[in-house]
Amino acid sequence: MTLLRRALLVAALLDLLCALVALVPVRALAELLAIPVGEPVMHLRFAGLLYGILPIFYLMGAASPALAPAISAGAVLARAAGTAFLGAHLLAGEAAPAYALFAALEAGLGALHLLALRRAGIGFRLALSGKSVHGVSGRER
């Protein structure tokens, strides 16, 4: 299995873990990490639901070598946005320090996807375009 597909599987597993934690023991986790939980708790659970949906796309990319580059490129952008969002709130003092862990996770996963694209010899713009990447649709990279 290629690094490109492994990176998608790792992202799927980590996002699924985040989803399960946000959906199940919300109050206990919030107390442990000193994260304020708004009322209603539904907002945090909804975020968990969204994290639970993300793995569907990552698994599609891991299953299809033709889709993997486009999904990985999209993941780079999404993870960069997540890192910027969390980082801005941390710098402004509007987020609990525990969110630094999530920001680091977002940045790390984005870097992993970018590295996987580079190792596969696929340019970021070409991958993001969703056009067929030479050699990917015919055989696994």
TIDODREN-183157 format. One record per residue (C-alpha): residue number from 1; x, y, z. Coordinates in pm, whole numbers, always signed. Each point is the difference from the previous one (the first is absolute). Example, Ala and Ser with C-alpha at 12.3 -4.5 7.8 and 13.67 -1.06 7.14 Angstrom:
% residues 2
<r num="1" x="+1230" y="-450" z="+780"/>
<r num="2" x="+137" y="+344" z="-66"/>
***
This chain:
% residues 141
<r num="1" x="+0" y="+0" z="+0"/>
<r num="2" x="+131" y="+343" z="-93"/>
<r num="3" x="+67" y="+290" z="+235"/>
<r num="4" x="-279" y="+192" z="-174"/>
<r num="5" x="-256" y="-264" z="+92"/>
<r num="6" x="+147" y="-55" z="+348"/>
<r num="7" x="-27" y="+372" z="+74"/>
<r num="8" x="-369" y="-11" z="-91"/>
<r num="9" x="-57" y="-299" z="+229"/>
<r num="10" x="+181" y="+169" z="+290"/>
<r num="11" x="-211" y="+314" z="-46"/>
<r num="12" x="-318" y="-209" z="-11"/>
<r num="13" x="+88" y="-183" z="+322"/>
<r num="14" x="+98" y="+316" z="+190"/>
<r num="15" x="-310" y="+189" z="-110"/>
<r num="16" x="-218" y="-296" z="+95"/>
<r num="17" x="+164" y="-8" z="+343"/>
<r num="18" x="-66" y="+374" z="+45"/>
<r num="19" x="-361" y="-56" z="-104"/>
<r num="20" x="-55" y="-281" z="+247"/>
<r num="21" x="+151" y="+201" z="+285"/>
<r num="22" x="-213" y="+304" z="-84"/>
<r num="23" x="-318" y="-204" z="-38"/>
<r num="24" x="+23" y="-219" z="+308"/>
<r num="25" x="+169" y="+135" z="+317"/>
<r num="26" x="-32" y="+371" z="-79"/>
<r num="27" x="-18" y="+142" z="+353"/>
<r num="28" x="+268" y="-229" z="+144"/>
<r num="29" x="+241" y="+83" z="-283"/>
<r num="30" x="-70" y="+371" z="+33"/>
<r num="31" x="+78" y="-11" z="+372"/>
<r num="32" x="+319" y="-197" z="-59"/>
<r num="33" x="+128" y="+246" z="-262"/>
<r num="34" x="-139" y="+307" z="+179"/>
<r num="35" x="-205" y="+86" z="-307"/>
<r num="36" x="-322" y="+189" z="+63"/>
<r num="37" x="-305" y="-179" z="-132"/>
<r num="38" x="-270" y="+228" z="-127"/>
<r num="39" x="-361" y="-59" z="+58"/>
<r num="40" x="-145" y="-192" z="-158"/>
<r num="41" x="+266" y="-269" z="-34"/>
<r num="42" x="-151" y="-67" z="-340"/>
<r num="43" x="+245" y="+247" z="-160"/>
<r num="44" x="+303" y="-206" z="+102"/>
<r num="45" x="-177" y="-319" z="-102"/>
<r num="46" x="-85" y="+150" z="-338"/>
<r num="47" x="+370" y="+78" z="-52"/>
<r num="48" x="+66" y="-364" z="+91"/>
<r num="49" x="-252" y="-111" z="-260"/>
<r num="50" x="+182" y="+203" z="-265"/>
<r num="51" x="+329" y="-163" z="+103"/>
<r num="52" x="-178" y="-333" z="-42"/>
<r num="53" x="-98" y="+85" z="-357"/>
<r num="54" x="+352" y="+96" z="-111"/>
<r num="55" x="+134" y="-358" z="+8"/>
<r num="56" x="-246" y="-95" z="-275"/>
<r num="57" x="+194" y="+219" z="-245"/>
<r num="58" x="+339" y="-118" z="+121"/>
<r num="59" x="-105" y="-363" z="-33"/>
<r num="60" x="-125" y="+64" z="-355"/>
<r num="61" x="+345" y="+135" z="-87"/>
<r num="62" x="+177" y="-288" z="+169"/>
<r num="63" x="-213" y="-247" z="-195"/>
<r num="64" x="+49" y="+170" z="-336"/>
<r num="65" x="+349" y="+93" z="-123"/>
<r num="66" x="-166" y="+229" z="-257"/>
<r num="67" x="-177" y="+203" z="+272"/>
<r num="68" x="+283" y="+3" z="+255"/>
<r num="69" x="+192" y="+301" z="-141"/>
<r num="70" x="-302" y="+231" z="-17"/>
<r num="71" x="-123" y="-99" z="+345"/>
<r num="72" x="+350" y="+43" z="+145"/>
<r num="73" x="+33" y="+347" z="-156"/>
<r num="74" x="-337" y="+97" z="+141"/>
<r num="75" x="+111" y="-131" z="+338"/>
<r num="76" x="+309" y="+223" z="-10"/>
<r num="77" x="-225" y="+306" z="-44"/>
<r num="78" x="-252" y="-113" z="+260"/>
<r num="79" x="+269" y="-76" z="+257"/>
<r num="80" x="+165" y="+337" z="-65"/>
<r num="81" x="-334" y="+171" z="+59"/>
<r num="82" x="-51" y="-196" z="+322"/>
<r num="83" x="+350" y="+86" z="+120"/>
<r num="84" x="-50" y="+369" z="-78"/>
<r num="85" x="-341" y="+8" z="+171"/>
<r num="86" x="+123" y="-168" z="+316"/>
<r num="87" x="+326" y="+196" z="+2"/>
<r num="88" x="-181" y="+333" z="-30"/>
<r num="89" x="-229" y="-87" z="+291"/>
<r num="90" x="+294" y="-117" z="+210"/>
<r num="91" x="+198" y="+318" z="-70"/>
<r num="92" x="-300" y="+216" z="+82"/>
<r num="93" x="-46" y="-184" z="+330"/>
<r num="94" x="-344" y="-120" z="-106"/>
<r num="95" x="+79" y="-372" z="+16"/>
<r num="96" x="+112" y="-225" z="+282"/>
<r num="97" x="+370" y="-97" z="-21"/>
<r num="98" x="-104" y="-361" z="-67"/>
<r num="99" x="-106" y="+109" z="-347"/>
<r num="100" x="+370" y="+38" z="-84"/>
<r num="101" x="+7" y="-381" z="-22"/>
<r num="102" x="-276" y="+7" z="-261"/>
<r num="103" x="+177" y="+278" z="-192"/>
<r num="104" x="+321" y="-206" z="-3"/>
<r num="105" x="-193" y="-306" z="-116"/>
<r num="106" x="-158" y="+199" z="-284"/>
<r num="107" x="+339" y="+140" z="-107"/>
<r num="108" x="+166" y="-340" z="+21"/>
<r num="109" x="-266" y="-172" z="-209"/>
<r num="110" x="+14" y="+276" z="-261"/>
<r num="111" x="+377" y="-39" z="-22"/>
<r num="112" x="-36" y="-378" z="-29"/>
<r num="113" x="-240" y="+35" z="-294"/>
<r num="114" x="+230" y="+250" z="-172"/>
<r num="115" x="+301" y="-228" z="+54"/>
<r num="116" x="-194" y="-295" z="-139"/>
<r num="117" x="-87" y="+196" z="-316"/>
<r num="118" x="+363" y="+105" z="-48"/>
<r num="119" x="+129" y="-353" z="+55"/>
<r num="120" x="-245" y="-124" z="-263"/>
<r num="121" x="+141" y="+261" z="-239"/>
<r num="122" x="-336" y="+175" z="-31"/>
<r num="123" x="-12" y="+379" z="-13"/>
<r num="124" x="-240" y="+166" z="+243"/>
<r num="125" x="-184" y="+202" z="-267"/>
<r num="126" x="-46" y="-302" z="-224"/>
<r num="127" x="-128" y="-208" z="+290"/>
<r num="128" x="-237" y="+276" z="+109"/>
<r num="129" x="-138" y="+34" z="-352"/>
<r num="130" x="-134" y="-354" z="+22"/>
<r num="131" x="+127" y="-73" z="-350"/>
<r num="132" x="+140" y="-343" z="-70"/>
<r num="133" x="+354" y="-22" z="+127"/>
<r num="134" x="+232" y="-190" z="-233"/>
<r num="135" x="+49" y="-352" z="+127"/>
<r num="136" x="-238" y="+26" z="+294"/>
<r num="137" x="-323" y="-106" z="-163"/>
<r num="138" x="+165" y="-296" z="-173"/>
<r num="139" x="+203" y="-132" z="+290"/>
<r num="140" x="+51" y="+82" z="+364"/>
<r num="141" x="+264" y="+259" z="+83"/>
***
